[in-house]
Amino acid sequence: MTVTLITGANKGLGHETARRLTEAGHTVWIAARDPERGRRAAESLGARFVRLDVTAEHGPASAEAAAETVREAGGGLDVLVNNAGVIGSRKPVGATTGADMLATFDTNVFGAVRVTRAFLPLLAESPAAVVVNVGSGMGSVAATNDPGRVESTISALDYPSSKTALVMVTSQYARAYPRMRFNTVDPGHTATDLNGHSGTQTVREGAEAIVRMALIGPDGPTGGFFDRAGPAAW
């Protein structure tokens, strides 16, 4: 049985990914910081719930406690999906402060590192460990400079740069752990709470790339950046 943990999985892309992977036969852990919402989401899908806050408020302690809960449950961990994220300050580039940057990076980059580090020992025990980091086309230099892409019409500093950093974090994990599969995915412009449901894709469409990369085997790609169509320019 493949055991999967998804952060920020009580709604949106995380919840849809959990639903699809549960249908695919995975034992899914819904990781969320709100116990009530997390448990409700897990019950609706026939999944398990573990409380996990990826932010600096609890430092690494929350991730480590979640990893211990999963270990004590006896199922190990095969797939980790770092989905939890924030949109950032929404300020103009020139008005964005260092504190704004720090707050956004704290969830989108440092949070993924905290969770990955806590679960690495469990993933190392899996014969086919997979880590999927949920990025964005806004983190692609190629996409944000392509006049034909919606990403080129949006100007921001903290959110795009955090997603760019996440691609490099993923690449470096892939180099350091060649037996595991680490990849970043761009779900596309999806209608979620993160963007006020302004995206042009449904959550089902947006989850496709995440689910596909979560289902790869030990011979699958690693260190890459992917969208619904396949490898994406970074």
Number of C-alpha atoms within 10 A of each C-alpha: 10 19 20 25 28 24 27 24 28 26 18 20 27 25 23 22 27 31 22 17 20 19 13 12 11 20 21 26 25 29 31 26 19 14 15 12 15 25 19 14 23 23 13 10 17 15 20 17 27 24 21 24 25 30 25 15 10 11 14 19 17 21 27 18 15 20 25 15 14 21 15 10 9 8 14 22 28 25 28 25 30 27 26 25 24 17 15 22 18 14 14 11 11 8 12 16 14 9 11 18 17 16 18 24 24 21 23 30 27 23 25 27 21 22 25 21 15 20 24 18 14 18 21 16 12 18 12 19 25 27 26 25 29 27 30 25 27 27 21 23 16 15 19 20 14 13 10 10 14 15 22 16 11 11 14 17 20 25 23 24 19 27 26 19 18 25 25 15 20 25 18 13 19 20 14 10 13 11 17 28 27 30 29 30 27 26 23 24 21 21 20 18 14 14 12 8 14 12 16 13 16 16 23 16 18 25 27 22 22 28 21 17 27 24 16 16 14 14 10 14 17 25 20 19 26 25 23 19 8 13 13 17 13 16
